[in-house]
Structures are given as structure tokens and as C-alpha cells.
Amino acid sequence: MPRGDKSSYTNRQKRKAEHIEEGYEKRGVSRREAERRAWATVNKEEGGGKKSGSGRGRKSTKGSSRKGGRKGGAASASRSKASRSAAARKGAATRRRKAAGSSRKSTGRKRARR
């Protein structure tokens, strides 16, 4: 298998790398560098491609994705105060509405008597 061959990765890992790559490109990183960083992130989080054999699964870490999300969140700082404030008010109203609705809803099941 030549270097850079992606056939040993799962479809999920490939989708994840593509999504990460798009995020880097949105931030102005070149396509080639974005692809390199995306696969480095997938390898770090997932431990590489598919591995055969029982008991070789490892829990994936999401630290690097969290870091990238926080960095991307800095983009909201470029929005106007009015825009951020309107979005915050809309979110608060939605949370209030959902909280009020959930207290009235029943699960549709009756509790069993003992």
C-alpha cells in the first residue's frame, strides 16, 4: 500500500476528514494543507485506519475537534453586537418554549402499580 493510500479507512473516517478539510478551507488554508491537517486530525483521534483482530478497538478522543470548534467560534466575534444579541434572544426564547412544553408532556405510558 503506497503512502497516502486512504483505502484502509472507514467511510465514517473519510467523511470526517472531508468535513474537517472544508472547515480549514473556509478559514483560508490552502486545499493541500487543509487535507493534510484533516487526515492528521483523524489519525490522532481515531488511531489510524481499520485494524483487523479482536480487541483492537480504541476509544476515540475528540480533543482536537473541540479545539478546532473553539477556534472557529472566534468567528462569531466578527459579527455585529446586534446580530449576536438577536441570536442569543432567539435561542433563549426557544429554550423557554421547549422547557414549558416538556413539563406538560407525558411519555404516553402509565406507571405500573405494585
Residue pairs with C-beta under 8 A, 6 or more apart in sequence:
1 7
1 8
6 14
6 39
6 49
8 48
8 49
8 50
9 17
9 42
9 49
9 50
10 49
10 50
13 42
13 46
13 49
16 42
16 46
17 35
17 38
17 39
17 41
17 42
18 38
20 37
20 38
20 41
20 42
20 65
20 68
21 31
21 34
21 35
21 37
21 38
22 34
23 68
23 72
24 33
24 34
24 37
24 38
25 31
25 34
27 72
29 37
41 64
41 65
41 68
44 61
44 64
45 60
45 61
45 62
45 63
45 64
45 65
46 60
47 58
47 60
51 57
76 84
